[in-house]
Amino acid sequence: MIDIFKYSKKNKIYQFIIIKILRINVQLLSKPLFLKYNVLLDLNEKFFYEYKRKYPLTKWMTMKESGQLYQSNHDLNNFSEMKEPVKILEKILNKDIKKKILKIKIIGRFKIKNIWFSIQKENQGHHSHNHPKSVLSGVYYFKIDNNSGGEINLELDNKKVKHAPQKNDLLIFNSCVHHSVNPYFGKNDRIAIAWDAIYTF
């Protein structure tokens, strides 16, 4: 699977092929954006807790940080429970988002490279970070106490966005955008599914 955006940065030959021959404007792929949808993904809550029981400490957590939010490994593409949700997310990326970003019909498609979930308990948040190895990133809020903190903060160029997520919200933003999560004050666990997508053939 060729990551077109990454290859366009490798050398002048790839750059020429991608930009001049394939006519893909890679600069548009890196332009910061923030989009919100409301989507119903058919997921079973039991899957997340069974996964957590099987993998109580993942490589994305350390013993020192284990008191913070739980984060699964980034390999949920390999689980049958996630096949249909991934198809739905990729359909949104390629039917709607691609058109918004690239403006015209062009070769290539968005493909979800990694997908994972987090379980956030009361008073837990997440520090500011971005996802430099992908083009688009997103988060889907499967379970949440609405209006209970846990806002996501995004830094879009000179503009800052603060969004209070609701159940079934799907947020999509450029992977280079730094984002953080405020402490969550809900009494019930918050389960969010996050993913990274590349642009490929």
C-alpha positions in Angstrom: 0.0 0.0 0.0 1.7 3.2 -1.2 1.2 6.3 0.9 1.0 8.9 -1.8 1.5 11.9 0.5 4.6 10.3 2.1 6.1 9.3 -1.3 5.6 12.8 -2.7 8.1 14.0 0.0 10.7 11.2 -0.7 12.5 12.6 -3.8 11.9 14.6 -7.0 11.1 11.6 -9.1 8.1 10.5 -7.0 7.2 14.2 -6.6 7.1 14.6 -10.4 5.0 11.5 -11.0 2.5 12.2 -8.2 2.1 16.0 -8.9 2.7 16.3 -12.6 1.6 13.0 -14.1 -1.1 11.8 -11.6 -2.1 15.5 -11.0 -2.6 15.0 -7.3 -2.3 18.2 -5.3 -0.6 16.9 -2.2 -0.7 20.3 -0.6 -4.5 20.1 -0.3 -4.1 16.8 1.5 -2.1 18.5 4.3 -4.3 21.6 4.6 -5.8 21.6 8.2 -9.5 20.9 8.4 -12.1 19.9 10.9 -15.4 18.2 10.0 -18.2 16.7 12.1 -20.7 14.1 11.3 -23.3 12.1 13.3 -23.0 8.4 12.4 -24.4 5.2 13.9 -21.8 2.4 13.9 -23.0 -1.1 14.8 -20.7 -2.0 17.6 -21.1 -4.2 20.7 -19.9 -2.7 23.9 -18.8 -6.1 25.2 -16.1 -6.2 22.5 -14.2 -3.3 24.1 -14.2 -4.7 27.6 -13.3 -8.2 26.5 -10.4 -6.7 24.6 -9.3 -4.8 27.7 -9.5 -7.9 29.8 -7.3 -9.8 27.3 -4.8 -6.9 26.8 -4.9 -5.0 30.1 -1.6 -3.2 29.4 -0.8 -2.4 25.7 2.3 -1.1 24.1 0.7 2.3 23.9 0.6 2.5 27.7 3.4 2.1 30.3 3.2 1.0 33.9 3.8 4.6 35.0 0.9 5.8 32.9 -1.4 2.9 33.5 -3.6 5.0 35.8 -4.4 7.2 32.8 -7.0 6.3 30.1 -6.9 2.8 28.6 -5.7 2.7 25.0 -5.8 -0.5 22.8 -3.2 -1.5 20.3 -3.6 0.1 16.9 -4.5 -3.1 15.2 -8.3 -3.3 15.3 -8.4 -3.7 11.5 -7.6 -7.3 12.2 -10.7 -7.9 14.2 -13.9 -9.1 12.5 -16.0 -6.8 14.8 -14.4 -3.8 13.2 -14.7 -4.8 9.5 -18.1 -3.2 8.8 -17.4 0.0 10.9 -14.1 0.5 8.9 -16.0 0.1 5.6 -18.5 2.8 6.7 -15.8 5.2 7.8 -13.8 4.7 4.5 -17.0 5.3 2.5 -17.4 8.7 4.2 -13.8 9.5 3.5 -14.0 8.6 -0.2 -17.5 9.7 -1.0 -17.6 13.0 0.9 -14.2 14.1 2.4 -12.2 13.4 -0.8 -14.5 15.7 -2.8 -14.2 18.4 -0.2 -10.4 18.3 -0.1 -9.3 17.6 -3.6 -12.3 19.4 -5.3 -12.1 17.2 -8.4 -12.4 13.5 -9.3 -8.9 12.1 -9.2 -7.0 8.8 -8.9 -6.5 7.4 -5.4 -8.5 6.8 -2.2 -8.3 7.2 1.5 -7.6 4.0 3.4 -7.7 3.5 7.2 -4.2 2.4 8.2 -4.7 2.1 11.9 -7.7 2.0 14.2 -7.9 1.7 18.0 -10.1 2.7 21.0 -9.7 4.3 24.3 -11.7 4.0 27.5 -11.7 7.3 29.5 -12.9 7.3 33.1 -13.8 10.3 35.3 -11.1 13.0 35.5 -9.0 11.5 32.7 -7.9 13.5 29.6 -5.1 13.4 27.0 -2.1 15.6 26.3 -1.6 17.6 23.1 -0.3 15.5 20.2 -0.7 14.9 16.5 -0.3 11.9 14.1 2.5 12.6 11.7 2.5 9.3 9.9 -0.9 9.7 8.3 -3.0 12.3 6.3 -6.4 12.3 8.0 -7.3 11.2 11.6 -10.6 10.9 13.3 -12.5 9.9 16.4 -15.9 8.3 16.9 -17.7 8.6 20.2 -19.4 5.3 20.8 -20.3 5.7 24.5 -20.3 9.0 26.4 -22.2 11.0 29.1 -23.2 14.0 27.1 -22.3 17.5 28.5 -19.7 16.0 30.9 -16.5 17.6 29.9 -13.9 15.8 27.8 -13.9 18.5 25.1 -11.4 18.0 22.3 -9.2 21.0 21.5 -7.8 21.4 18.0 -5.2 23.9 16.8 -6.1 24.7 13.1 -3.4 27.1 11.9 -4.2 30.4 13.8 -7.7 29.1 14.8 -8.5 27.0 17.9 -11.5 24.8 18.0 -13.0 23.4 21.1 -15.7 20.8 20.6 -17.8 19.1 23.3 -18.5 15.6 21.8 -21.9 13.9 21.9 -22.7 10.2 21.4 -22.3 9.1 17.8 -20.2 12.1 16.8 -17.6 11.5 14.2 -14.9 14.1 14.0 -12.4 14.2 11.1 -9.3 16.4 11.0 -5.9 16.6 9.3 -3.4 14.4 11.1 -0.9 17.2 11.4 -3.3 19.1 13.6 -2.3 19.1 17.3 -5.2 18.1 19.6 -5.8 17.4 23.2 -8.7 16.2 25.4 -9.9 17.9 28.5 -10.7 15.9 31.6 -13.9 14.0 31.4 -16.4 14.3 34.2 -19.0 11.6 33.3 -19.9 8.9 35.8 -19.9 6.3 33.1 -16.9 5.2 31.0 -16.4 7.1 27.7 -15.4 4.8 24.8 -13.9 6.5 21.7 -12.7 4.9 18.5 -9.8 6.7 16.8 -8.1 6.0 13.5 -5.5 7.2 11.0 -5.9 7.2 7.2 -3.5 7.5 4.3 -4.1 8.4 0.7 -3.2 5.6 -1.6 -4.0 3.8 -4.9 
